[in-house]
Amino acid sequence: MNNNYKRLLSSILLVSTSVFAQDSVTVAPAPPAITAAPVAIHAGVLKSVHGDVSLLNAKGAARPARAGEQIQPTDRIVTGTDAAASLVLRDGTVIVVGPTSQLDLKAFQFDAVTHKGNLLVSLLQGSMRMLTGLLGKAQPEAVRIDTRSTYVGIRGTDFIVQADPI
C-alpha cells in the first residue's frame, strides 16, 4: 500500500473518529440504539463520504452514497479513484474504505445488551481500515474479514487490510 493511501485512510479515520466523538453538525448523527423488537434494522451509518462513492444493495441496484445514509447488513460500498468513505456500525466499529475499493458487508448482527453478534466483511479489492467496537472487544472470534486470497481473524482493535484486484 503506498503512502498516499495510508495518509488518506489515516486522515479519514481520524476525522471520522473525532467527529463521531464530538457530534459535529457537518457529519451524520450517531446511529440510534438498538431496540429489543425483532425487526430488521440497519447495520450502521455512513459518517463521511469523499469523492465518488456508491452503494449497491443485495439486488445489485446502485445509488450514490451520502453522509448520514443507513447501511444495510448486505450492502456493498464502492469507491472511485481518490475517493473514500467511513462507516460506523451500531456497535461502534469504524470502517474506512480507501480509494478504488469494493467492500461487501456480508453480515452484521449485534445485541446491545449482551454485546454478542457477528460481523463478516469481504474486501473484494482496494483497502480498508477497521477500528473494532464493542463486538470485537466482547467477542473477537465473531469478527471476520475475507479477501480473495486470505481470511483475517481479528485479535486486535485497529488494523489495515489491502486486497489487490485479480
C-alpha positions as CSV (number, residue, x, y, z in Angstrom):
1,M,0.0,0.0,0.0
2,N,1.6,3.3,-1.0
3,N,2.0,6.3,1.3
4,N,-0.9,8.3,-0.3
5,Y,-3.4,5.6,0.5
6,K,-2.1,5.3,4.1
7,R,-2.3,9.0,4.6
8,L,-5.9,9.2,3.1
9,L,-7.1,6.2,5.3
10,S,-5.4,7.6,8.4
11,S,-6.8,11.1,7.9
12,I,-10.3,9.8,7.2
13,L,-10.2,7.6,10.3
14,L,-9.0,10.5,12.4
15,V,-11.7,12.7,11.1
16,S,-14.4,10.0,11.4
17,T,-13.5,9.1,15.0
18,S,-13.1,12.7,16.2
19,V,-16.4,13.6,14.5
20,F,-18.1,10.6,16.0
21,A,-16.9,11.6,19.4
22,Q,-17.8,15.3,19.1
23,D,-21.2,15.1,17.4
24,S,-20.4,17.7,14.7
25,V,-23.1,19.2,12.5
26,T,-21.2,18.6,9.3
27,V,-21.5,14.9,9.7
28,A,-24.4,12.5,10.2
29,P,-25.6,11.9,13.8
30,A,-24.7,8.7,15.7
31,P,-26.9,5.7,14.8
32,P,-29.9,5.1,17.2
33,A,-29.6,2.5,19.9
34,I,-30.8,-1.0,19.1
35,T,-34.3,-1.9,20.4
36,A,-35.5,-5.2,21.6
37,A,-38.0,-5.5,18.8
38,P,-37.1,-8.4,16.4
39,V,-37.2,-6.2,13.3
40,A,-34.6,-5.9,10.6
41,I,-32.6,-2.8,11.3
42,H,-29.6,-1.1,9.6
43,A,-26.0,-2.2,10.4
44,G,-24.7,1.3,10.6
45,V,-24.4,4.8,9.2
46,L,-22.0,6.4,6.6
47,K,-20.2,9.1,8.6
48,S,-18.3,10.7,5.8
49,V,-18.1,10.3,2.0
50,H,-15.3,11.8,-0.1
51,G,-15.3,11.7,-3.9
52,D,-17.2,9.2,-6.0
53,V,-18.7,6.6,-3.6
54,S,-21.8,4.4,-4.3
55,L,-23.8,1.7,-2.5
56,L,-25.1,-1.4,-4.1
57,N,-27.9,-3.3,-2.4
58,A,-28.3,-7.1,-2.3
59,K,-30.2,-7.0,-5.7
60,G,-27.3,-5.0,-7.3
61,A,-29.1,-1.7,-7.6
62,A,-26.6,1.2,-7.2
63,R,-27.2,4.6,-5.6
64,P,-24.8,7.5,-4.7
65,A,-23.6,7.4,-1.1
66,R,-24.3,10.3,1.2
67,A,-23.1,11.0,4.7
68,G,-25.8,10.1,7.2
69,E,-27.2,7.3,5.0
70,Q,-28.0,4.0,6.7
71,I,-26.1,0.9,5.6
72,Q,-27.9,-2.4,5.5
73,P,-26.2,-5.7,6.5
74,T,-25.9,-6.8,2.9
75,D,-24.7,-3.5,1.2
76,R,-21.6,-3.1,-1.0
77,I,-19.5,0.1,-0.8
78,V,-17.7,1.0,-4.0
79,T,-15.2,3.9,-4.1
80,G,-13.7,5.6,-7.1
81,T,-10.2,6.9,-7.6
82,D,-9.3,9.4,-4.9
83,A,-12.5,8.6,-3.0
84,A,-13.1,7.1,0.4
85,A,-15.9,6.6,2.9
86,S,-16.1,5.9,6.6
87,L,-18.9,3.8,8.2
88,V,-19.8,3.5,11.8
89,L,-21.6,0.3,12.8
90,R,-24.1,0.1,15.6
91,D,-21.5,-1.5,18.0
92,G,-19.1,1.5,17.4
93,T,-16.9,-0.3,14.9
94,V,-15.4,2.2,12.4
95,I,-14.6,1.0,8.9
96,V,-12.7,3.3,6.5
97,V,-12.8,2.2,2.8
98,G,-10.0,3.5,0.7
99,P,-9.8,4.6,-2.9
100,T,-10.7,2.2,-5.8
101,S,-12.2,-0.3,-3.3
102,Q,-15.1,-2.7,-3.1
103,L,-16.2,-3.8,0.3
104,D,-19.2,-6.1,1.0
105,L,-20.8,-6.0,4.4
106,K,-21.9,-9.7,4.2
107,A,-23.4,-10.0,7.7
108,F,-23.9,-7.9,10.8
109,Q,-25.8,-8.7,13.9
110,F,-25.4,-7.0,17.3
111,D,-27.2,-7.2,20.6
112,A,-26.6,-4.0,22.5
113,V,-27.5,-5.6,25.8
114,T,-25.2,-8.7,25.6
115,H,-22.7,-7.3,23.1
116,K,-23.0,-10.6,21.2
117,G,-23.4,-11.0,17.4
118,N,-21.2,-11.3,14.4
119,L,-19.6,-9.3,11.7
120,L,-18.4,-10.6,8.3
121,V,-16.8,-8.1,5.8
122,S,-15.5,-9.1,2.4
123,L,-12.9,-6.8,0.9
124,L,-13.1,-7.6,-2.9
125,Q,-10.4,-5.0,-3.9
126,G,-8.7,-2.0,-2.5
127,S,-8.0,-1.1,1.1
128,M,-9.8,-0.7,4.4
129,R,-9.0,0.2,7.9
130,M,-11.0,-1.0,10.8
131,L,-11.2,0.1,14.4
132,T,-13.3,-2.6,16.2
133,G,-16.2,-1.7,18.5
134,L,-18.0,-3.5,21.3
135,L,-18.5,-6.7,19.3
136,G,-14.7,-7.0,18.6
137,K,-13.9,-6.4,22.2
138,A,-16.6,-8.8,23.7
139,Q,-16.4,-11.5,21.0
140,P,-13.3,-11.1,18.8
141,E,-13.8,-14.5,17.1
142,A,-17.1,-13.2,15.8
143,V,-15.4,-10.5,13.7
144,R,-14.1,-11.8,10.3
145,I,-12.6,-10.2,7.3
146,D,-12.4,-12.1,4.0
147,T,-10.3,-11.2,0.9
148,R,-9.9,-13.2,-2.3
149,S,-6.6,-14.6,-1.0
150,T,-6.8,-14.7,2.7
151,Y,-9.0,-14.8,5.8
152,V,-8.3,-12.4,8.7
153,G,-9.2,-13.3,12.2
154,I,-9.4,-10.3,14.5
155,R,-7.3,-10.3,17.7
156,G,-6.5,-6.5,17.8
157,T,-8.6,-3.4,17.6
158,D,-7.0,-1.3,14.8
159,F,-5.7,-2.7,11.5
160,I,-5.4,-2.1,7.8
161,V,-6.1,-4.7,5.0
162,Q,-5.4,-4.4,1.3
163,A,-6.7,-6.7,-1.5
164,D,-5.4,-6.3,-5.0
165,P,-7.8,-7.0,-7.9
166,I,-7.3,-10.3,-9.7
